[in-house]
Amino acid sequence: MNNLTEDQIMEAENDYWVDMAESLERLHLNPDFQNVILKGYFTDKAVNSVSLLAKDSIVASGHRSAIMEDLIGVSSLQDHFITIRNLGTVSDEDDAE
């Protein structure tokens, strides 16, 4: 039987998110990550995909759904990073407690 208290579980979960946020922050400082993910994926790929959505040939061939799935992938990764930041960053109010 597991004897962890609710506080211990919460602390372990908080530690996990803080560790993830710190790792993400280090990644954001890495020039390769900035170039490949932040610029290449979040910006260039997203803009290119959006521009393809209006092309007649894409519409006629029925490829819009594949492009939308690409955009959903970009959005999902951005959302994951936002979640990590939100759950792993200690706010000023939390520090005061």
SENU-333193 format. One record per residue (C-alpha): z, y, x. Coordinates in steps of 0.02 Angstrom, whole numbers, plus 50000, padded with zeros to 5 digits. Layout:
residues N
{pz:Z&py:Y&px:X} .
...
end
This chain:
residues 97
{pz:50000&py:50000&px:50000} .
{pz:49958&py:50173&px:50061} .
{pz:50110&py:50283&px:50088} .
{pz:50018&py:50448&px:50117} .
{pz:50084&py:50592&px:50018} .
{pz:49972&py:50712&px:49925} .
{pz:50011&py:50846&px:50056} .
{pz:49959&py:50728&px:50197} .
{pz:49797&py:50688&px:50109} .
{pz:49761&py:50873&px:50080} .
{pz:49801&py:50913&px:50261} .
{pz:49683&py:50776&px:50323} .
{pz:49545&py:50839&px:50209} .
{pz:49574&py:51019&px:50265} .
{pz:49569&py:50965&px:50447} .
{pz:49404&py:50878&px:50415} .
{pz:49324&py:51034&px:50341} .
{pz:49394&py:51148&px:50476} .
{pz:49323&py:51032&px:50609} .
{pz:49154&py:51031&px:50520} .
{pz:49154&py:51222&px:50508} .
{pz:49193&py:51238&px:50693} .
{pz:49053&py:51116&px:50735} .
{pz:48933&py:51211&px:50624} .
{pz:48981&py:51375&px:50707} .
{pz:48943&py:51300&px:50879} .
{pz:48776&py:51239&px:50813} .
{pz:48733&py:51412&px:50749} .
{pz:48760&py:51479&px:50926} .
{pz:48639&py:51352&px:51000} .
{pz:48466&py:51429&px:51030} .
{pz:48377&py:51264&px:50995} .
{pz:48467&py:51247&px:50828} .
{pz:48422&py:51426&px:50787} .
{pz:48239&py:51395&px:50827} .
{pz:48218&py:51223&px:50748} .
{pz:48331&py:51233&px:50595} .
{pz:48368&py:51414&px:50554} .
{pz:48195&py:51482&px:50594} .
{pz:48081&py:51331&px:50589} .
{pz:48154&py:51242&px:50438} .
{pz:48249&py:51370&px:50334} .
{pz:48123&py:51510&px:50358} .
{pz:47951&py:51452&px:50415} .
{pz:47943&py:51288&px:50319} .
{pz:48015&py:51366&px:50161} .
{pz:47894&py:51514&px:50165} .
{pz:47745&py:51401&px:50202} .
{pz:47793&py:51283&px:50061} .
{pz:47815&py:51424&px:49936} .
{pz:47644&py:51494&px:49982} .
{pz:47564&py:51324&px:49951} .
{pz:47630&py:51314&px:49773} .
{pz:47502&py:51440&px:49709} .
{pz:47349&py:51365&px:49795} .
{pz:47222&py:51302&px:49671} .
{pz:47186&py:51146&px:49774} .
{pz:47372&py:51099&px:49775} .
{pz:47386&py:51126&px:49588} .
{pz:47225&py:51030&px:49551} .
{pz:47275&py:50883&px:49661} .
{pz:47449&py:50870&px:49584} .
{pz:47541&py:50897&px:49748} .
{pz:47658&py:51033&px:49686} .
{pz:47800&py:50909&px:49653} .
{pz:47797&py:50850&px:49834} .
{pz:47808&py:51031&px:49892} .
{pz:47952&py:51062&px:49771} .
{pz:48043&py:50912&px:49845} .
{pz:48023&py:50990&px:50018} .
{pz:48098&py:51152&px:49953} .
{pz:48241&py:51057&px:49873} .
{pz:48275&py:50978&px:50042} .
{pz:48285&py:51149&px:50124} .
{pz:48399&py:51211&px:49986} .
{pz:48511&py:51057&px:49996} .
{pz:48540&py:51077&px:50183} .
{pz:48577&py:51262&px:50163} .
{pz:48699&py:51220&px:50023} .
{pz:48783&py:51091&px:50134} .
{pz:48809&py:51221&px:50270} .
{pz:48879&py:51344&px:50142} .
{pz:48999&py:51210&px:50078} .
{pz:49058&py:51174&px:50255} .
{pz:49089&py:51359&px:50286} .
{pz:49178&py:51384&px:50120} .
{pz:49292&py:51234&px:50137} .
{pz:49320&py:51247&px:50324} .
{pz:49350&py:51431&px:50348} .
{pz:49528&py:51492&px:50329} .
{pz:49535&py:51652&px:50230} .
{pz:49653&py:51796&px:50269} .
{pz:49751&py:51752&px:50111} .
{pz:49776&py:51573&px:50173} .
{pz:49841&py:51638&px:50340} .
{pz:49972&py:51744&px:50251} .
{pz:50048&py:51593&px:50164} .
end
